[in-house]
Amino acid sequence: MMWFYNTGLRLYRFIIAAISPWHEKAGKWRTGRKKLFKRMASAIGPGERIAWIHASSLGEFEQGRPIIEALRREHPEYKILLTFFSPSGYEIRKNYPGADYIFYLPIDTPNNAHRFLEIVRPEIAIFVKYEYWLNLLSGLEQMQARTFIVSAIFRRNSVFFKWYGWRWRRALKSFETLFVQNEESRELLAELGHKNVVVAGDTRFDRVADIARAARKIELIERFKGESRLFVAGSTWGPDEELLMELINQNPEIKFIIAPHEMERPRIEKLLNSCRGGAICYTQCDEKTRLDNCQLMVLDTVGILSSVYGYADWAYIGGGFGVGIHNTLEAATFGLPIAFGPNYQKFKEARDMISLGAATSITTDSELIDWFTPLRDSESERLRIATIARDYTAQNQGATRTILDTIFKKAEE
């Protein structure tokens, strides 16, 4: 099994190298790992106490961020190493001030795992949600590092429950404690004989609470909204935008902000040209730009969407017509009724909010309009649903505290 695993990783690395001249993300993946061990060795001191947090990409980083920041605040004796597998995480957060060292994770071949751990020598290793790198976990176990996984979810159709998944089942023994999001995960792990499981919940609830408290005042958004009501659509893709344009053109009295997941110029131009009420890009505006004649603003920048939700009255979350919806909690924490496409089943918070009545799934533009119209026409109904959404996020906070208390209580024992 390990031969197939290691061979597969080497093949993956070869493919990345082959396509990197033409594929931007693959190029960054490869370039970011050049001379990685030399850079790490020159940065990390040999006697430092390292707490290593690994996040696959940006979404996992946001889940791990409350832990990183609490760890830094409460345990300054540790230097924090943050690693990413994907460029979409590393390139955006490579200058994140909450970590002492930020690097790409080397691909998990036996030699790379050995060299990485030899340099880092972590006392604590925390993996966020996913990514079970077999060679690294084996090395961590051999060096008796305290290893954890946080905000994890286990499903019966995952590799751990397949006939060929014995090596991954073995890797779970590397974890001192597995912090899972739900009771179902705990029960599945119990079937595999694991009792070192804590149902801590999802650290993203703590993160979005922090985001809401730190929401920025954005004068341009305030001027755009004016005395109107505002609908914000975040992380949208083409199919989402097709539905949204019908909604926009049927509601000229409502202001809309669309934040595309990818800033492709043709898609942005299509949005601008499709809006009958006038449209403008965020980056085209300054303090002198007239905004009262624009119904739609395209948020063609990154880093402010979470604060923009604070100005909204309703929200739509994109991705539900593709691989899956994006972050619904950033909108829910502000108390917004939420809609999204049909591919949401993998996300517990989306299922929860649908069952509570705080969110709905739509498949057509008519369904989107049918959901929106009563919330537009009845402020009392909108506020009722907004309260459900806000209460849901508030009631599920606390995972970060549970995780850190458990980790350091065990350390004292």
Stockholm file with secondary structure:
# STOCKHOLM 1.0

chainA/1-413         MMWFYNTGLRLYRFIIAAISPWHEKAGKWRTGRKKLFKRMASAIGPGERIAWIHASSLGEFEQGRPIIEALRREHPEYKILLTFFSPSGYEIRKNYPGADYIFYLPIDTPNNAHRFLEIVRPEIAIFVKYEYWLNLLSGLEQMQARTFIVSAIFRRNSVFFKWYGWRWRRALKSFETLFVQNEESRELLAELGHKNVVVAGDTRFDRVADIARAARKIELIERFKGESRLFVAGSTWGPDEELLMELINQNPEIKFIIAPHEMERPRIEKLLNSCRGGAICYTQCDEKTRLDNCQLMVLDTVGILSSVYGYADWAYIGGGFGVGIHNTLEAATFGLPIAFGPNYQKFKEARDMISLGAATSITTDSELIDWFTPLRDSESERLRIATIARDYTAQNQGATRTILDTIFKKAEE
#=GR chainA/1-413 SS CHHHHHHHHHHHHHHHHHHTTTCHHHHHHHHTTTTHHHHHHHHSCTTCCEEEEEESSHHHHHHHHHHHHHHHHHCTTSEEEEEESSHHHHHHHTTCTTCSEEEECCCCCHHHHHHHHHHHCCSEEEEESSCCCHHHHHHHHHTTCEEEEEEECCCTTSGGGSTTCHHHHHHGGGCSEEEESSHHHHHHHHHTTCCCEEECCCTHHHHHHHHHHTCCCCHHHHHHHTTSCEEEEEEECHHHHHHHHHHHHHCTTSEEEEEESSCCHHHHHHHHHHCTTCEEEGGGCCTTCCCTTCSEEECCSSSCHHHHGGGCSEEEECCTTTTCCCCCHHHHTTTCCEEECSCCTTCHHHHHHHHHTSEEECSSHHHHHHHHHHHHHCHHHHHHHHHHHHHHHHHTCCHHHHHHHHHHHHHHC
#=GC SS_cons         CHHHHHHHHHHHHHHHHHHTTTCHHHHHHHHTTTTHHHHHHHHSCTTCCEEEEEESSHHHHHHHHHHHHHHHHHCTTSEEEEEESSHHHHHHHTTCTTCSEEEECCCCCHHHHHHHHHHHCCSEEEEESSCCCHHHHHHHHHTTCEEEEEEECCCTTSGGGSTTCHHHHHHGGGCSEEEESSHHHHHHHHHTTCCCEEECCCTHHHHHHHHHHTCCCCHHHHHHHTTSCEEEEEEECHHHHHHHHHHHHHCTTSEEEEEESSCCHHHHHHHHHHCTTCEEEGGGCCTTCCCTTCSEEECCSSSCHHHHGGGCSEEEECCTTTTCCCCCHHHHTTTCCEEECSCCTTCHHHHHHHHHTSEEECSSHHHHHHHHHHHHHCHHHHHHHHHHHHHHHHHTCCHHHHHHHHHHHHHHC
//
